[in-house]
Amino acid sequence: MNVGGTKTSAVKVAQQVSCRTVDDAIVAYVAQHNRTPARTADLKPYVKGDISAYRIVRGQASGPGCR
């Protein structure tokens, strides 16, 4: 078993899931406020956990795991 490769894959998948979570929170924010959030702090009510590695760029999440 390649533990290093498994760990790398797990980190990559976790980052993609976190990016998707931030994107989903942006959609929820827009649905409730009818405008794009200005900063990730605006998303705190919609996300559990730390999203400090992410930014909002042109209405989408930007950070680890985002394309």
C-alpha positions, -999 to 999 in steps of 0.1 A, spaced: 0 0 0 13 34 -10 5 55 21 20 87 7 0 84 -25 -32 77 -5 -26 107 17 -20 130 -12 -53 117 -29 -72 122 3 -60 158 8 -68 166 -28 -104 153 -25 -109 171 8 -98 204 -8 -122 199 -37 -150 192 -12 -142 223 8 -141 244 -24 -175 230 -33 -188 238 2 -178 274 -2 -194 276 -37 -226 261 -22 -225 287 6 -221 315 -19 -253 302 -37 -272 301 -5 -261 336 4 -271 350 -30 -305 333 -27 -311 349 7 -296 384 1 -299 387 -37 -263 398 -40 -228 382 -40 -211 381 -6 -182 405 -4 -160 383 18 -158 347 31 -168 360 66 -202 367 51 -206 329 46 -200 319 83 -237 311 89 -237 288 59 -205 268 66 -192 247 95 -154 247 98 -125 269 87 -127 284 52 -100 310 58 -79 295 29 -106 306 4 -116 339 -12 -145 350 -34 -134 359 -69 -160 370 -94 -187 353 -73 -170 319 -70 -148 302 -45 -110 305 -50 -85 285 -31 -73 250 -25 -91 224 -46 -108 250 -68 -103 251 -105 
